[in-house]
């Protein structure tokens, strides 16, 4: 059985870029939804002031996250026009050496990185009961 791979990233938005960031990330999410049919969930959240954003991704396995990084490669440059500081990145699930190297490229001094590679138990539902 493949174990899920979950990514949670939080970053600050450059001053004056909040509305641009919201538009960019909405478009980005729509692009990802069309381009990555295996991705289970891709959710973007902002704080009330629009100064901090987080993304939560739920992949069926780490191979899906590897594909995600390939798909968004061209869009990453645009993201850094709105992202100021990466505050934290959290990885849940094991990852290949290749994925670890790719993700490490985005780590910067001061970024709080959490890695939880050992999957112990859990389940995923496609939809919850009413």
N, C-alpha and C positions, 0 to 999 in steps of 0.2 A: 504494500500500500504506500503510495506517495504521501508524504506529509505536506501540509500547507506551508507556505512561506508568506509572512506578513511583514510589511514595511510601514513604519510611521516616521515621517519627517516633519520637523517644525522649523520655520525660518521667519525672520523679520522682513518686512516689505520696505523698500526704499521710501524715504519721505516724499510725499506727493504722488505716489504711484499706486495707492490703494485701489482706485476704480479701474485703472489699467490692469492691475494684478487680477482683480475679480473677473474682468472680461477675458484676459489671457487664459486663466485657469479654467474657466467655463468652456472656452473653445478647446483647450488642451484635453479636458475630460471627454468632450464629444469625439475628438480625434482618436483618443485611446479606446473609447468604447467601440468605435468602428474597426480599429486596427488590431485589437487584441481580444478575440472572442473567448479565449480561455481565462482571462482575468475575471475573477469572481466579483470583486468590489474595488472601486476607485472613488474615494470620497474626499472632498476638499472642505476645510473649515477655516473660518476667520474669527479672530477675537472681535469684540464689539466695536473697537476703534478702527479696525481694518489695518492694524499695524503688524499683526502676526498671523501667519497662516500655517495650517498643518494639512498633510495629505495622509490618508490611511489607505493602504493597498492590501488586498487579500488575494493571493495567488494560489492555484492548486498545488504548486510545487516551485522549487527554485528555478527550474528551466523556464517557467513562465516569466519570472522576474528577469532572467537573462534576456529573453525576447523583448521584454518591456524596455530594457536599457538600450537595446539595438534600435527599437522603433522610435524612441524619443531622442536619439542622439542628435538629430538635426535641430530639434526644438530646444535643447538645453541652453544654447547660446542666448536665445530669446528670453528664457526664464531668468538668466542672470542680469538682465536689464531691469528686472523688477525686484529680485531677491537681494536683500542687503546682507544679512548674516544667517548662516545655517546654525541654528541653536542646538538641535539634537537630531539624531537619526537612531532608530531602533529597528533591529532585524530579529525576527523570530523564525527559527527553522534553520536547518543546515543549508550550506551553500557550497557550490563548487569553487575551486581555486580561481577559476576565470571570473566568476561573479564577484568574489571577494576583492580581486584586483581592480575590477571595474568600479565597484562601490568605493573603494579606498581612494580613488582619484578625486572624489568629492569631499573627503574629510579635510577639514582645515583646523588649524590651531584654535582651541576654544570650543570646538564642536563636541558635545557630549554624545558619544557613540555607545550604544548598548547592543550587545550580541547575545542572543539566547538560542544557541544552536540545537539544544536537546529537546526534541518534542516528546512529551510524555503521554498525553491523553487529550481527548477532545472530540468534537464533531463539527460538521458544517452543514447547515440546512440551506437549500435553495430558496425556500420561503418559509416563514413561520406560520403556524396554525392560526386561524382567525380567533 
